[in-house]
């Protein structure tokens, strides 16, 4: 037995050595097949992100998403195989403003919940060309290279823009329509060009016969709108009119700021040389330079008017916190003018004094051409953001012109302090508080600077 033991031990050691050798070979193979694969995948994603860069939407510079994606599609497909990873890399490539716009577009869903194909469709729609193909063709034909441009650069530009013109997709009717618009561009028939361009936007594949009918309808509407305009009596009834005058210059230093007596022409509180009725014709005696105010005493009142038909209601968004800001410092030469303006607004009922308010905004003072000031509230500091928007459908020019049909006499009215003639509701007055060097004041009437003022019915 002692002689056989060394042989048995050598066999055992040989067997164990073979097992360990096989295990080491398997481990090396596993390491060489798994680890480099993950490393390659991570490296590919990193390379794709770096090569794609950041997409910034600039349609005026032809930097649109379709153009950007066509340039980077090969990189994305080669570096990233999984569609879900492609979607993540695509979102990573969007700029901050572009991603915010995408997020607002798909809300309440998140961009990360969209598939790669869905993202492509949405991004092509959001960040595509802003100009129609017709407009792009027109701009291409009007490209002019600046003086000193190298001929080779001109040839390269023409080669590129020629492809963007898409000559193969241009039909004979489209080319004729193109010539029609080009002939009328910049001339007195711009309204005709606008009709053609709008029709092409609504129906890009329209033929020439259908377009002619659209133009004929537009011409008939224009002609109907001018019915009766050419038959106006050459000597209409004499009426008092306010003619536009240049802004009066401020009086020189040392001179009187206010006249000692009323104007002899209209009895207003200004100098005779500054009277707006110097060239107006009196309805009483027919002479120029004065008005017979006794005919229409209310019409010539100098006090601030007041609309008695409606009250303006300012509506806040849900869950908004009041904003109360301190008054801004004023220069000493301006402070005296602001005091006079506050007294004027207090006297005519536009403002009234309050002791406290949850809302308060500082004022902005602007000097006018006549030396006086315009005092406005700076509601951009909080109130404008808190107000609900007022949507009002604006009519187009064709609708406005159609309303003139049959009319013979037209009047242009300019209301002095027009906003201040509209009263506010009791709750709305609390929102309009202004903070001045003299304390807090609330507006009784609609004030300049409110973003919803222009949409008031």
Secondary structure, DSSP 8 states (H G I E B T S, - for coil): -HHHHHHHHHHHHHHHHHHHHHHHHHHHHHHHHHHHHHHHHHHHHHHHHHHH--B--BGGGTB-HHHHHHHHHHHHHHH---HHHHHHHHHHTB-HHHHHHHHHHHTTS-GGGS-HHHHHHHHHHHTS-SS-HHHHHHHHHT----TT--HHHHHHHHHHHHHHT-GGG--HHHHHHHHHHHHHTTSTTHHHHHHHHHHHHH-TT--HHHHHHHHHHHHHHHHHHTTTGGG--TT-----------------TTS-SS-SS--TTT--SS-GGG-TTTT-B-TTT--BS---TTSSTTTT--S-----S--B---B-TT----B-------HHHHHHHHHHHHHHHHTTSEEEES--S-BEEEEEEE-TTS-EEEEE-GGGTHHHHB---------HHHHHHHTTT---------TTSGGGSBB-HHHHHHT-EEETTEEEEESB--TT-TTGGG--
